[in-house]
């Protein structure tokens, strides 16, 4: 079993948050136990509540912190997908976060 640091777990939990996977699916993909996932989330104070599907709020835990950074994304007029510009961030675990600009 791979030993992970607190920062590793924080990155994993953030990756789960943006992955769109269920906790069970994510844990299977990452080859970690669901009980360890829950234990580390509790240990570092990570909120496992699902995000609202149409919410403009994003929560991402900050490294070395016990709090979350929350910010609003103002709604914008719809743009055709082929013309849409996006901010794309990929974590070292392969999770991708895309935010339309």
Secondary structure, DSSP 4 states (H G I P E B T S, - for coil): -----HHHHHHHHHHHHHH---HHHHHHHHT--HHHHHHHHHHHT---SPPPTT-SEEEEEPTT-SSEEEEE--------GGG--EEEEE-TTS-EEEEE-
